[in-house]
Amino acid sequence: MSNPDVKEGRLSDLGKNEQICREYLEQDEPPDTVENKKKEKALVRRLDLFIAPVMMMLMLISYLDRGNIGAAATMGMAEDISLKKGQLNTAVSVFYIFYILAEFPTSILVKRLQFNRVIPVITFCWGTVCLCTGFVKNFGGLITCRILLGFFEGCLFPSMTLLLCNWYLREELGIRVAYLFIASALSGAFGGLIAWGILYMDGVSGMPGWRWLYIIEGIITLLWAFACIFLVPKDYQTAYFLSDSDKAIMRQRAERMETYSGGGGHYTKADIKEAAKDIKSWGHGIIQIAVVTILYRYQTRFLPLVCMAPIGITGYAILLSPVSPRVQYFATYLIATACFLCTGGNIAWLSGNCAPDGKRAASLGILLSLTNIGGVVSGQIYQTSSAPKFTLGHAWSLGCLAFAWCGWWVVRAMYIRREARKDKKLAEGYVRAHGNMFTDREPEFRYMI
């Protein structure tokens, strides 16, 4: 055979091989798969446009309404209603006690009561309480308002977290939980600006500026509560912003969620029992006490957490050191970065590793209830009498982050051990008995580590 003939033969063989490869890939991945993935990505972007901003606004408003007591105190509230030493800190702490009491029952009941009903109602309730706080006359009135505010706001975060669980896949959930904590961080910036602006209303209609702060922020919350009646959909089937093709994709996503959720969305006593006896619910919850606010962007949950906690520890160590105010100011950025990332990451890690839906709700209820024990403690360890060094508060916070860092290693080891047991069961030919409840302990369910 001549050289041209050989070359032609090789090219022919190469063409056949390429054709075989294409046919093989097409068998593995249907022709419309790429197009479907593009449509699903477009759908997720649409959810980020219509679901996430509503939740972020709720988070922003809730943090403004709970945190405005600090701004009110600097504007003369303590003197106007004759607060004694320590009563302001008591008012801060009592909020979290009733916040904790509200979270667990909300977690297990909200889906049955329906998100589109619960979220507007609780927003209206705490907006009313916030507005009424602008008219309190004494410590008793302030405590009553803080108790009610804590209870109604305590219903919000479980509702929002579980709503996101129903719209996003578990691998998408982490960054969406981050959006909530981004909003809480923004409240720190906007809260000061709003308070500064309202300060100029001091004396209007014979009322001090701090009363106007509560009244105006309460009215804003009430207006957003009415908006939520129209903005929070019952489910994807009735969502005003989804087309028929979007709803079809959401139906497929719901079926995929079912493969790891294993439940119809309502809790049972068995779900609560399963969550209560599972050590990971308590492990993540105890760690959550130690950290206080936002997330990351990676599919692995463990690595970002253990990398960020030392940054926060460094920040608190700087605050405890005799350094210049500029260096201390830099330390606050380190602390905020670590705490915001760690809190959201911990919540998303537990949420993605729980099944069925009822157990996920109960586990999140346990975690969120334990979370706000930290809020109760913080109201007592950061006393105004300790200013400006706050040695006890900073030292406690440093220790908490160190504890959380160690705790994540323990939780990771637990997940790895469970995965090894699952692999062993599968190797032995394990088959789940018909009728047994599907949970995350089944070998078919794989933990995100």
N, C-alpha and C positions, 0 to 999 in steps of 0.2 A: 504494500500500500504506500502511495506517495505521501510526502509530508503534508500537503494540503488536505489529502483525504483523512490522514490521522487527526489533523487539527479539527477538521469538520466533525469527525466522529466524537472527539472529546467534547466539542461544543454541544453536540446533540445529547451526549450523556449528561452534561451539566444542566442542560435545559430540562431533561427528564427529572433529574434530582430536585431541581427547583420546584417543578410542578408537584412532585411527591411531597415536598416540604410544605407547599402551600395547601395541598389537600389535607395533610396531617393537622396543620394548624387550624384549618377550617372545621375539621371534625371536633377539635378541642374547644374552639371558640366560634360559635355561630356567627354568620355574617352580620347580623344585626346587633351583636354584643357591644361593639364599640359605640354604635349610635345610641344604644340604651344607656350606656355609661355616661355619655354626654348629656342625655336627657335627665338622668338622675342627678348629675352634678348641677345642672340648671335648676332642678327642683330644690336641691339643698340650698342653693343661693337664694331661691325664692323664700324658703323658710327663714333664712337668715335676714331677709328683708321685712317679713311680716310677723314672724313669731318672736325672734330674738329682741328686736327693739322694744316691743311691748313689755317683755319681761325685764329688760334693762331699765326701762323707765320706772317700772314698779320698784325695782331694787334701789334705784337712785332716790326715789321719793321716800321709801321706807327708811333708808339710812339718814336722810335729811331730817325726817320727823323724829327719829329716836335720838339723834345726835344734837338736835338744836338746844337741848338743855344746857350744854356747855356754853354755847353762845349766849343763851339767855342769862346764865349766871354772871357772865362778864358784863352784861348790860344792866345789872342791878336787880335781877329777880330775887336773889337771896335776901337782900335788904328789904325789898318791897313787900315780901310775904313773911318776913321775920323768921327766916330759917336759922336754926342753931347749928353749932359745930357738929359736923358729921351727918347732918340730915340730907345735904345735897348728895353725898356719896350713897346714902341709903336709898334715895330716890333713883339713882343710877342703877344700883344693884337689884332692886325689887323688880325692875323691868325684865331682867333676864330670868328671874325665878318663874314668872308667869309665861314668859316666852318659851321656856323649857317645857312647862306643863302643857302648852298648846301643841307642840310639835309632833309628838308621837301619835295622839289621836287623829290629828290632821293627816298624817302620812298614810294611815290605814283607811281613812274614810273619804278622802278628797275625790278619788276617782269614781266612787259610787255616787257621791253627791254631784259630780260633774264640775270640771274646771271652769267652764263658762259661767257657772252660777257662783261658785265659791269665791273666785278671785275678785269679781266686782263687789260682792257683798262685804268681804273682809276689808277691802280697800276703802269702801264707804265708811265702815265702822271705825277704822283707825283714823281716817281723815276727820271724822266728827270729833273723836277724842282729842286729836291734835288741836283742832279749832277751840274746843272747850278749855284746853289748858291755858289759853290766852286770857281766861277769866278767873283763874284760881285765886283765892284770897289767903290761903294758909298752907301749912305743911300737909294737913289731911287731904285737902283738895288736890295737891300735887301728887301725893302718893296714890290716890284713887285713879287719877288720870294715867299715871305711869303703869299701874297694874293693868288697866284696860288696854293701854297701848301695847304693852308687852304681850298680852294674850292674843290680840288681833294680828299683830305683826308676826307673832310666832306661827300663825297659820299660813303665812305667805310663802316662806322659803321652801317648805316641803311641797306645797302646791306647785310652785314654779319648777322645782327640780323634777318632780314626777311628770309634769306636763311635757318637759323637754324629753324625758325618757320615752314618751309616747309619740314624739315626732321625729326623733333622731335615732339612728343606729348607735349601738354602744361605742363603736370606734369613732363616731362623730361627736359623742357627748362631751368629751373632755373640754374642747375649746368652747363649746356653748355654755358650759358651766362657768368657764372663764369670763364670758361676756357679763355674767351676773356680778362677778367680783370686780370687773373693770368698772361697772356702774357704781358699786359701793365705794371704790377708790375715788371716782369722780365726785362723789358726794362730799368728800373732804375738801375738794377745791371749790365746788359751787356753794357749799354751806357757808364758808367764810365770806364769799363774795355777796351772797344774799343777805347775810347778817350785816355786813358793812353797808349795803344799800338801804336796808330797812332801818338802820340806826338813825338815818336822817328823818324818820317818821316819829322820832321820840317827841312826845308832847301833843301829837295830832289827836284831836278829840279828847284831850286830857289823859291819854294813855301812854305809858312808857313804851319804848321801842321793842322791848322783849315780848310784850303782849301782841304787838302787831306781827312780830316774827311768827308766833304760833298761829295767829289768825290767818295770815296770808298763806303760809305753807299748808294749813288745814284746808283752805279753799282750793288750792292747787290739787291736793290729793283727792278731794271730792269730785272735782272736774274730771280727773283721770279715771276715777272709779266709774263714772258714767260712760266715758269713752271705752272702757274695757268691756262694757256690755256688748258693744259692737265689734271690738277688736279681738276678743278672745274666742276662738271657735270651739264648738262642742267637740268636734273630731274632724278628721280629714275629709269625711264624706260631705260635711256641710260647710267646709271652709270657703269663704267668699273669694279668696285669692287664688284658688286652684282651678285649673281647667279640667276637663274630663280626662285628658291624657295624663295630667299630673296626678289625679286621683287614682288612676290605674296603676301608676308607678308606686304611689303610697300603699296601695293594696298589696303589691308585691313585696314592698319593704316590711309591711306588717306581718306577712307570712314568714319572712326571714327573721324578724324579731321573735316570732313564736318559736323558732328552733332553739333559741337559748333562753327565752323567758318562761316558756312552758306553762303559762297561765292565761286566764281570760281577763286579767286586770283587776279582779276583786279579791280581797283578802279573805282568808278563812282562819279559824283558830289554829289549824295545822301550820299555816304560813307564819303566824306570830310565834308559835312554839319553835318552829324551825329556825327563825331568825334569832330568837332569844338564846337558844342553846348553841348557836354557831359562834365560835370564839372570834371569827373575823369581824363580826358586827361590833363586838365590844373592843377588839383590838384597834380597828380604825377609829372608833368613837373616842377611846381614851387618848389616842394620838391627837385627835382633832381638838381636844381641850387645849393642847399646847400651842396650836397655831391659829392664826386669825385672819386669813383673807386671800387668794386667787391662783391661777393655773398656768399652763404650758401648752405646748402644741404637739407633743410627741405621742405615738401610740403606746410606747412603754410607759408604765406609770411609776415604777420604782426609781429609775435613774434620775429624772428631774428632781424628785423630792429629796433624795440624799445629797444631790449636788447643791441644791439651793439652801437647805437648812444651815450649813456652815457659814454661808454668807450672812444670814441673819444673826447667827451667834457672834460673828465678827463685829457686826454693827452694834450689838448690845455691849460687847466688851469695850468698844471704843467709847460708848456713852458712860461707862463706869470708870473710864480712865481720865486722868487730869490733862485734858487736851483743850485746844482752843475751840470756841464756838463754831468756827467754820468747819473744823474736822468733825465735830458732833453733828452738825447739819448734814454733812456727807454721810454719816453713819445712819441717819434716818432713811436715806435712800436705800441703803443696803438692807435695812430691816423691812421696809415696805416691799421691796422686790421679793425677798424670801417668803415673808408671811402671806402675801397675796398669792404667790405661786403654790405654796404648800397646802393651803386650805382647800382651794378648788381641786387640786390634784388628788388629795385624799378622798374627797367626796366622790369624784368621778371614778376612782379606782374601786371603791366599794360598790358603787352603783352598777358598774359594768361586770362585776363578778358575783351578782346575786340573781337567782332564779328560784321560783317563778315570780310573777309580778308582785304578788302579795308579800312574798318574803323580801323582795327589794324594797317595797314600801315600808315594811316593818323595820328592816335593817337601817334604812335611812332615818327612820324615826328615832331609833336608838342613837345613831351617830349624832344627829342634829340636837337631840336632847342633851347629850353629853357635851356637845360643842359649847353650849352657852353657859355651862358651869364656869368656863373661862371668863365669860362676861360678868358673872356674879363676883368672881374673885378679883377681877381687874378693878372693879369699883371700890374695892377695899385696899388694895395694895398701892394704888396711885392716889394717895391722899394729898390734898392741897398743902397740908402742913409739911410735906416732904419736898415741895418745890424749892429750887429748880432742879435738884440732882435726881430725885426719885430713885434713890439707890435700891430700896427694897423692890420696887416695881421692875426696874431694869434687870436686877439679878434674878428675880423670879422668872421673867420672860426668857432670859438666857438659858436658865435651867430647863424650862419647858421645851425650847427648841432642841436642846441637846437630848432630852428624853424622847422627843418625837423622832429624831434621827436614829436613835437606837431602836425605837419601836418599829420603824419601817423595815429594818433588817430582820426583826423577829417575824413580822407579817410576811415578808418575802419568803423566808425559810418555811413558813407554814404552807404557803401556796405551792412551793416547789415540792414539799413532801406530799401534799395532796395530789399533785399532778403525777408523781411517781406511783402512788397507789392506784390511780386511775389507769395508768399505762399497764400496770401489772394485771389489773382486772380484765382489760381489753385483750391482753396477751393470753389470758386463760379462757377467753371466749365468753366473757360476761354478756348476758342479755337481760335487760330490765324486765322484771315481771310485769305482766299485763295488769293495769289498774293501779300500779304504784305511782305516787306523785313524782313528777319530774322536778328535780331540784339541781342546783349547781354542784351537788355532790356526785351526780351521775357522771360516769366516764366520758359520755358524749359531750359534756360541757367542759370547755377549756378556759382556764383562768387567764386573764391578761396580767402579765407580770412585768 
